[in-house]
Amino acid sequence: MRVATTLLSLLLFSLLLCPMMAFAAVQPIQLFLNGKPLVAEVPPRIIKDNTVVPVRIIAESLGSKVKWDEKSRKVTIDKSGVSIQLFIDKQSALVNNESFELETAPTIVDGNTLLPLRFVSEQFGVDVTWDDLTRSVFLYQSEGDVKEAVSSPAAGADGKPAAGEEAGAKPGKDEGAATAGKDEGKTDGRTESKPQDNAGDKQQDKPGEKQQNAAGDKQQDKPEPDKTGGSAAAADAGKNNAAGTAADKPGSVNPSGQPGSPAEGKDGGKDQNKDQAKEPLTTIRSIALEGDQFVIKTSGADQAANVSAVNSQNRIVIDIPYGQLDPTLKLNDKGEGTIKVNRAGVSQIRYLLFSKESSIVRIIIDLTNRVDFKPSVKKVPNQLSWTISAAKDKYKVVIDPGHGGKDSGAISATKRMEKDFVLSLGLKVNKLLQKEPKIEPYMTRGDDTFVELADRASFANNMNADLFVSIHANSAGKESVEGVETYYYTDQSLPFAKLMHEQLLKSTQFPDRKVKQENFYVVKNTTMPSLLLEIGFLTNKSEEAVMYQDAFQDRVAASIVAAIKQQLNID
């Protein structure tokens, strides 16, 4: 009898445990806008049968501005003449000062503001569908409403109250009172040594043109004329948070709006594929591992791939938006194809149509151990390729504080020198990297000395460095110009640039001046993924006021290190 009672108790416990285990296995909800992933710090979630989504990343991707008032705990969204005011933990909202009742109150999760999805759909004019199997929310802009897409994978902290009037102030912080969205006085070519504009004239900043600094020395880090005429694909590849996505199964669309799934768009789910229909498709013709090269051969449109390395699950995920599989790539009854691989480090390759709704082709490389996965330097038409190799025990990273010695760099609004700011920040980055057991940091200069541009590049090349980061501060002829820019030159540097830019936007809370391609000497003449960072504008008094503060530099240094670790796939 005692044995029977024990068995019955174990059975009841198992039955109770099953739902909890199922709940624990639920994967995070993914978010897509016009077929491209939006990577938020906090994913969408279901609260009281209502799907809530991070507001900032959606609003800013649609061209709106978000402000945060800490005192009243109010979020204000300005969109095409419409002012939306929302109050944390209150269901009443104001749309152009008219009262509006929400299904559930806005809430803050890990510093990110989340709003009901139905409200976002109605007020932002987007259609919504839900892919149940992949647990994905797909947002589509209505015709006539499409705005220029934000070029960085995540234009600022997702829904996080950020610093300043326009960007919104992060709760508990008030540094960086910069305004977002302005783009006055944009200067497309950044020089390592900026011409000083003490007379207030507009800054000359043309590719290939030599200029004089305040001391009369010729500038050296000018963009060189690109004799090849080529340019890297600058399409917004983004970064897809592919970890644990419903076993990578293809999804069926369920736009029912039932409790527990995202609400249907205001047009009842009609015309969901209109954006896709306008976008030419890329056909995936073959997938193969050829020596140390992972090669995807394509035809049709040239789409950029979104690559994510998922360490915890030992796999690499490649998403190709607006893609389709060639009929020769066979699928099983579960909608997935498999390629067996006999190579150290890789167990198999899988492929599937991850989302029929947005026509995303997903390719998964299942790994037996960690690898380095880097874009191939050589570009081939109708081909995407990466180099795959065993992960290193140590990675060499070169930090290059610009200017130094006789080269002061830009002069700030209060007559401080760029060379001092970048050296201080570079030393902080170097100190943090020294704590990383898998990274060997090096600096092109560790004191106030001048180093020629050619010597900076050869220093990194000769040691066969894995990454190169050149740190700068910006200047312009107008005080109103502000924000963060991240520059790259080669194709292999673009993914790194996007990771770095996302981190800098979060840490500086300065406006987003985008990831840009330019042929600066140090990023063009280094053989590894290389970036030139313009942290902020010293000629903007608001940005300059915080850029020389230790707290700001500590925060930015940590974000630079975080991007480096992401690029190297280091936990």
C-alpha positions in Angstrom: 0.0 0.0 0.0 2.8 2.4 0.9 4.5 1.6 -2.5 1.3 2.3 -4.4 0.8 5.6 -2.5 4.4 6.6 -3.4 3.8 5.8 -7.1 0.6 7.7 -7.2 2.2 10.7 -5.6 5.0 10.6 -8.2 2.5 10.4 -11.0 0.5 13.4 -9.8 3.8 15.3 -9.3 4.8 14.5 -12.9 1.4 15.7 -14.2 1.8 18.9 -12.4 5.3 19.4 -13.5 4.6 18.9 -17.2 2.8 22.2 -17.7 5.6 24.0 -15.8 8.2 22.4 -18.1 6.2 23.3 -21.2 5.9 26.9 -19.9 9.7 27.0 -19.3 10.3 25.9 -22.8 8.2 28.7 -24.4 10.5 30.7 -26.7 10.7 34.5 -26.8 8.4 36.3 -29.3 10.3 37.7 -32.2 9.5 41.0 -33.9 9.7 41.9 -37.6 9.0 45.1 -39.5 8.4 44.8 -43.2 10.1 41.4 -43.2 13.3 42.5 -41.3 14.0 41.6 -37.7 13.8 44.3 -35.0 16.2 43.3 -32.2 15.0 44.6 -28.9 16.6 44.5 -25.5 13.3 43.1 -24.2 11.2 40.9 -26.6 7.4 41.2 -26.9 5.5 39.3 -24.3 1.9 38.4 -23.3 0.5 40.1 -20.2 -3.0 39.4 -19.1 -4.0 37.9 -22.5 -2.6 41.0 -24.3 0.5 41.1 -26.4 2.7 44.0 -25.5 5.7 45.2 -27.6 8.7 47.5 -27.0 7.7 50.9 -28.3 10.9 52.8 -28.9 12.4 50.4 -31.6 9.1 50.3 -33.5 8.4 54.0 -33.2 11.9 55.1 -34.3 12.0 52.6 -37.1 8.8 54.2 -38.4 10.3 57.7 -38.3 8.7 58.8 -35.0 10.3 60.5 -32.0 10.0 59.3 -28.5 10.4 61.4 -25.3 10.4 60.4 -21.7 9.4 62.5 -18.7 10.8 60.9 -15.5 8.8 63.1 -13.2 5.4 62.3 -14.6 6.5 58.8 -15.9 5.1 59.8 -19.3 6.1 58.6 -22.8 5.4 61.0 -25.6 5.5 59.8 -29.2 5.4 62.4 -32.1 4.4 60.9 -35.4 3.5 63.0 -38.5 1.7 65.7 -36.5 0.1 63.2 -34.1 1.0 63.5 -30.5 0.5 60.4 -28.3 1.0 60.6 -24.6 1.1 57.4 -22.5 1.5 57.0 -18.7 3.3 54.1 -17.1 0.8 51.8 -15.3 -2.2 53.8 -16.4 -4.7 52.6 -19.0 -5.8 56.1 -20.1 -3.8 57.6 -23.0 -4.0 60.9 -24.9 -4.0 61.0 -28.7 -3.8 64.7 -29.7 -5.2 65.5 -26.3 -8.2 63.2 -26.7 -8.7 60.5 -24.1 -8.0 56.9 -25.3 -8.5 53.7 -23.2 -5.9 51.0 -23.6 -6.5 47.3 -23.2 -3.7 47.1 -20.7 -1.5 49.8 -19.2 2.0 50.6 -20.5 4.7 49.0 -18.4 8.5 49.2 -18.0 10.5 45.9 -18.2 14.2 46.2 -17.7 14.1 49.9 -18.6 12.1 49.4 -21.7 8.6 50.7 -22.2 6.1 48.1 -23.5 2.7 49.0 -25.1 -0.3 46.9 -26.2 0.2 45.6 -29.8 -3.3 46.5 -30.9 -2.7 50.2 -29.8 0.6 50.3 -31.8 -1.2 48.8 -34.8 -4.0 51.3 -34.8 -2.0 54.5 -33.9 1.0 53.8 -36.2 -1.0 52.5 -39.2 0.7 49.1 -39.4 -0.9 45.8 -40.2 -0.1 42.9 -37.8 0.0 39.2 -38.3 1.0 36.4 -35.9 3.0 33.3 -36.8 2.1 30.8 -34.1 4.7 28.1 -34.8 7.6 30.5 -34.8 6.1 32.8 -32.2 6.7 35.9 -34.4 5.0 39.2 -34.7 5.1 40.7 -38.2 4.4 44.4 -38.7 3.8 45.9 -42.2 3.5 49.6 -43.0 0.4 50.5 -44.9 0.9 51.9 -48.4 1.7 55.6 -48.4 3.0 55.3 -44.9 6.4 53.8 -45.7 9.3 55.9 -44.4 13.0 55.6 -44.9 14.2 52.7 -42.8 16.6 53.1 -39.9 19.9 51.8 -41.2 21.2 50.5 -37.9 20.0 47.1 -36.6 18.5 48.8 -33.6 18.3 52.5 -33.5 18.8 53.0 -29.9 17.8 51.2 -26.8 14.5 49.5 -27.5 11.8 51.5 -25.7 14.3 52.5 -23.1 13.8 56.0 -21.8 16.9 57.6 -23.2 18.7 60.8 -22.4 17.7 64.2 -23.6 14.6 66.1 -24.8 14.1 64.3 -28.1 15.5 60.9 -27.2 13.7 60.6 -23.9 15.5 60.3 -20.6 16.4 56.9 -19.1 14.9 56.6 -15.6 17.5 57.6 -13.1 19.9 59.2 -15.5 20.1 62.6 -16.9 23.4 62.7 -18.8 23.6 63.6 -22.4 20.8 66.1 -23.1 21.1 65.6 -26.9 18.3 65.9 -29.3 17.5 63.1 -31.7 16.5 63.0 -35.3 18.3 66.2 -36.4 20.7 65.9 -39.3 21.8 69.4 -40.0 25.2 70.1 -41.4 25.8 66.4 -42.1 29.4 65.9 -43.1 29.8 62.7 -45.1 33.5 62.2 -45.0 35.3 62.2 -41.6 38.9 63.0 -41.4 41.2 61.7 -38.7 42.5 65.2 -38.1 39.6 67.6 -38.4 40.2 71.1 -39.8 39.5 73.7 -37.1 36.7 76.1 -37.8 37.5 78.9 -35.3 36.1 81.5 -37.6 32.8 79.7 -37.7 33.0 79.0 -41.4 31.5 75.7 -42.7 33.9 72.8 -42.4 35.4 71.4 -45.6 35.2 67.7 -45.6 35.5 66.3 -49.0 36.9 62.8 -49.9 40.4 62.9 -51.0 40.9 66.6 -50.3 43.9 67.6 -48.0 43.3 70.2 -45.4 45.3 72.1 -42.8 44.8 71.9 -39.1 45.3 74.8 -36.7 49.0 74.2 -36.5 49.4 74.1 -40.2 50.1 70.4 -40.6 48.5 68.6 -43.5 45.7 66.2 -42.6 46.3 62.6 -43.3 43.3 60.5 -42.6 41.3 61.7 -45.6 39.1 59.4 -47.6 41.1 58.1 -50.5 39.5 58.1 -53.9 38.1 54.6 -54.5 39.7 53.6 -57.8 37.8 50.3 -58.0 34.5 52.0 -58.0 33.1 49.3 -55.8 31.2 49.6 -52.6 30.2 47.1 -50.0 26.6 46.1 -49.8 25.2 48.5 -47.2 21.8 47.0 -47.0 20.5 46.7 -43.4 21.5 43.2 -42.5 20.6 43.8 -38.9 21.2 41.2 -36.2 18.6 38.5 -35.8 18.1 37.2 -32.3 17.8 33.6 -33.4 18.3 31.9 -30.1 15.7 29.3 -29.3 13.3 30.1 -32.1 10.6 27.4 -31.9 13.0 24.7 -33.1 13.4 26.7 -36.4 10.2 25.4 -37.7 8.4 27.0 -40.6 5.3 28.8 -39.4 1.6 29.0 -40.4 0.0 32.3 -40.1 -2.8 32.7 -37.5 -4.0 36.3 -37.5 -7.0 35.5 -35.3 -6.3 37.9 -32.5 -7.4 35.3 -30.0 -6.3 35.9 -26.3 -2.7 34.8 -25.9 -1.7 35.8 -29.5 -1.0 39.2 -30.9 -4.0 41.3 -32.0 -5.0 41.4 -35.7 -4.2 44.6 -37.6 -6.8 47.2 -38.1 -7.4 46.1 -41.7 -8.2 42.6 -40.6 -5.0 41.1 -41.9 -5.7 42.0 -45.6 -2.9 42.8 -48.0 -0.2 41.5 -45.6 2.1 40.6 -48.4 2.0 43.9 -50.3 5.4 44.9 -49.2 6.8 41.5 -50.0 5.2 41.6 -53.4 7.1 44.8 -54.2 10.4 43.4 -53.1 12.2 41.1 -55.6 13.0 37.7 -54.3 16.3 36.0 -53.9 16.4 32.3 -54.9 18.7 30.1 -52.8 20.1 27.6 -55.4 22.6 25.7 -53.4 24.2 25.5 -49.9 27.5 23.8 -49.3 30.7 23.7 -47.2 33.6 23.9 -49.6 36.8 23.5 -47.6 36.9 26.3 -45.1 34.2 28.3 -47.1 30.5 28.1 -46.3 28.9 29.1 -49.6 25.3 30.0 -50.5 24.7 30.4 -54.3 21.8 32.5 -55.3 20.0 34.0 -58.3 17.6 36.9 -58.6 17.7 39.8 -56.2 20.9 40.5 -54.1 19.8 40.4 -50.5 22.0 40.9 -47.4 22.0 38.0 -44.9 21.4 38.4 -41.2 23.8 36.2 -39.3 23.6 35.2 -35.6 25.9 32.9 -33.7 24.1 31.2 -30.8 26.8 30.0 -28.4 24.4 28.3 -25.9 22.9 26.1 -28.6 26.1 25.5 -30.7 24.8 26.8 -33.9 25.0 29.6 -36.5 21.8 31.0 -37.9 21.6 32.8 -41.3 18.4 34.5 -42.3 17.9 35.8 -45.9 14.9 38.1 -46.2 12.7 38.0 -49.2 14.1 34.6 -50.1 12.8 31.4 -51.6 14.3 27.9 -51.9 15.1 26.4 -55.3 13.0 23.2 -56.0 16.2 21.2 -56.1 16.6 21.9 -52.3 14.3 19.2 -51.0 12.3 19.5 -47.8 10.9 16.7 -45.6 7.4 16.5 -44.3 8.2 19.0 -41.6 9.3 21.6 -44.1 13.0 21.3 -43.4 16.0 20.1 -45.4 19.2 18.6 -44.1 22.7 18.4 -45.4 25.1 16.0 -43.6 28.6 17.3 -43.2 31.8 15.4 -42.5 34.0 18.2 -41.1 35.4 18.9 -37.7 33.3 21.5 -35.8 30.2 21.1 -38.0 27.6 18.3 -37.6 25.0 19.2 -40.2 23.4 22.1 -42.1 19.6 22.7 -42.1 17.5 25.0 -44.2 13.8 25.9 -44.3 11.4 28.7 -45.2 11.3 30.2 -41.7 8.4 32.5 -42.4 6.0 32.2 -45.3 4.5 35.5 -44.3 7.8 37.4 -44.9 9.5 34.9 -47.1 12.5 34.5 -44.8 14.8 31.6 -45.7 16.6 30.3 -42.6 19.8 28.3 -42.8 21.2 26.7 -39.6 24.7 25.4 -39.1 24.8 22.9 -36.2 28.2 22.8 -34.5 30.0 20.3 -32.4 32.3 23.0 -31.0 32.9 26.8 -31.2 34.1 28.2 -34.5 35.0 31.6 -36.0 32.6 32.5 -38.8 33.6 35.6 -40.8 32.4 37.0 -44.1 34.8 36.2 -47.0 36.9 39.1 -48.2 36.4 38.2 -51.9 33.0 39.0 -53.3 31.5 36.8 -56.0 28.3 37.7 -57.9 25.2 35.7 -56.9 27.1 34.2 -53.9 27.2 34.7 -50.2 30.2 33.2 -48.5 31.9 33.0 -45.1 35.1 31.6 -43.8 34.7 29.0 -41.0 37.6 28.0 -38.8 38.2 26.7 -35.3 37.8 29.3 -32.6 41.0 30.8 -31.3 42.2 30.7 -27.7 43.3 34.3 -27.9 42.2 37.2 -30.1 44.4 40.2 -30.9 42.5 43.5 -30.8 44.1 46.8 -31.7 42.8 50.1 -30.2 43.8 53.2 -32.1 43.2 56.5 -30.3 43.4 59.0 -33.2 45.7 62.0 -33.5 48.2 62.7 -30.7 51.3 64.8 -30.3 51.5 67.6 -32.9 48.1 66.6 -34.2 45.4 67.9 -31.8 42.4 66.7 -33.8 39.2 68.7 -33.4 39.0 71.5 -31.0 35.9 71.5 -28.8 33.4 74.3 -28.0 35.4 75.1 -24.9 38.8 74.7 -26.6 39.6 71.2 -25.4 41.4 68.9 -27.8 40.1 65.7 -29.4 43.5 63.9 -29.0 43.0 64.0 -25.2 39.4 62.7 -25.3 40.2 59.8 -27.5 43.4 58.8 -25.6 41.5 58.8 -22.3 38.7 56.7 -23.8 41.1 54.4 -25.6 43.0 53.7 -22.3 39.7 52.8 -20.6 38.9 50.4 -23.4 42.3 48.8 -23.2 42.1 48.4 -19.5 38.7 46.6 -19.8 40.1 44.3 -22.6 43.0 43.3 -20.4 40.5 41.7 -18.1 39.2 39.4 -20.9 41.1 36.1 -20.8 40.5 35.5 -24.6 41.6 38.9 -25.8 45.1 40.4 -26.2 44.7 44.2 -26.5 47.2 46.5 -28.2 47.3 50.2 -28.6 48.8 52.2 -31.5 49.6 54.9 -28.9 49.4 54.9 -25.1 50.5 58.5 -24.5 50.5 61.9 -26.2 52.6 60.9 -29.2 52.0 61.3 -32.9 51.8 58.1 -35.1 51.5 58.2 -38.9 48.5 56.6 -40.4 50.5 54.1 -42.3 52.2 53.0 -39.1 48.9 52.5 -37.4 47.6 50.3 -40.2 50.9 48.3 -40.5 51.0 47.8 -36.8 47.7 45.9 -36.9 48.5 44.1 -40.1 52.0 42.9 -39.0 50.6 41.3 -35.9 47.8 39.7 -37.8 45.2 41.3 -35.5 41.6 40.0 -35.4 40.0 43.5 -35.0 41.0 47.1 -35.3 39.0 50.0 -33.7 40.0 53.6 -34.3 38.5 56.1 -31.8 37.6 59.7 -32.7 35.4 62.6 -31.8 33.6 64.6 -34.4 33.4 68.3 -35.3 31.2 70.5 -37.6 30.8 74.1 -38.6 27.4 74.3 -36.8 27.0 73.8 -33.1 23.6 72.1 -33.7 25.1 69.1 -35.4 25.2 66.1 -33.1 25.2 62.4 -32.9 27.2 59.1 -33.3 28.7 57.8 -36.6 30.4 54.5 -37.2 32.5 54.1 -40.3 33.7 50.9 -42.1 35.1 50.2 -45.6 35.3 46.5 -46.4 32.4 44.1 -46.6 33.9 42.0 -43.8 33.7 45.0 -41.5 30.0 45.8 -42.0 28.5 43.3 -39.4 31.1 44.5 -36.9 30.1 48.1 -37.6 26.4 47.4 -37.0 27.1 45.6 -33.7 29.4 48.5 -32.6 26.9 51.2 -33.6 24.1 49.6 -31.7 26.2 49.5 -28.6 27.3 53.1 -29.0 23.8 54.4 -29.4 22.8 52.7 -26.1 25.8 54.0 -24.1 26.1 57.5 -25.4 22.3 58.1 -25.9 23.3 60.5 -28.6 21.3 60.8 -31.9 21.9 58.2 -34.6 23.9 59.4 -37.6 24.0 55.9 -39.0 26.6 53.3 -40.0 28.5 54.7 -43.1 31.0 53.4 -45.6 34.0 55.5 -46.3 37.6 54.9 -47.5 39.5 56.4 -44.5 43.1 55.2 -44.6 43.1 53.1 -41.4 40.0 51.2 -42.2 40.8 50.8 -45.9 44.4 49.6 -45.4 43.9 47.1 -42.6 43.3 43.5 -43.4 41.0 42.6 -40.5 37.5 43.9 -39.7 38.2 47.6 -39.0 36.1 50.5 -37.8 36.5 54.2 -37.2 34.2 55.6 -34.5 33.0 59.2 -34.2 31.7 59.1 -30.6 30.0 62.6 -30.7 30.5 66.2 -31.7 32.9 68.2 -29.7 31.6 71.3 -31.4 28.2 70.6 -29.9 28.1 72.0 -26.3 25.6 69.5 -25.0 27.6 66.5 -26.2 31.0 68.0 -25.3 29.8 68.6 -21.7 29.5 64.9 -21.1 32.2 63.5 -23.4 35.1 64.5 -21.0 33.3 63.0 -18.0 34.7 59.8 -16.6 31.3 58.2 -16.1 30.4 58.8 -19.7 33.7 57.4 -20.9 33.4 54.4 -18.7 30.0 53.6 -20.1 31.2 54.1 -23.7 34.3 52.0 -23.1 32.2 49.1 -21.8 30.0 49.3 -24.8 33.0 49.2 -27.2 34.2 46.1 -25.4 30.8 44.5 -25.5 30.7 45.0 -29.3 34.2 43.5 -29.7 33.1 40.4 -27.7 30.0 40.1 -29.8 32.0 40.2 -33.0 34.5 37.6 -31.7 31.6 35.5 -30.3 33.0 35.6 -26.8 30.5 35.1 -23.9 
